[in-house]
Amino acid sequence: TMKKLALISFLLLFQWSTYSQEEWDALKSDTSIEQTFVNKRMFQMMSNVKNQQSDAENLAYQNLLKKLDDLMVFSSKNKNSSNKIISETQQYIQSKKLQLLNTYNESGEKVSFYVNNGATQNQINELIMLVEGINTPETVAFILKGDFSLKEISTLALKMKIPGKQVFDRL
């Protein structure tokens, strides 16, 4: 019976670890979906690059980069791939119980922001922005993890030309 218990425990742990590794795998393995990944090491390297400008905005940007862990962007203009991005993103949002922060329509796009609060009310450890074309099949899922505030993301949105910057500016 001890062997059975050990085997069952191993299988449960294996299933759990496999499940956690499978997040976003359906999108990562789809070659019809454009993908961008930035990990913590790259953010640290980016924050160490000396910028010619040392104004408050650039300093805030460099400080934010040190707080970020992962950035993933999935995008497509193909209807089937876009539907896959939307479906996978909605499943992830539900499984992680992320909260809807805001949704609005702008320039023919529906933009939705979801967050997972960090240690304090103002801190965020995960942000997802889902952009869906209203009359086009174009879709973008933007997933950001780290330990940051919504106000700091406004700087990132400006620097990386991310739509929806005005949403963060109002917070």
Disulfide bonds with the S-S distance in Angstrom:
none
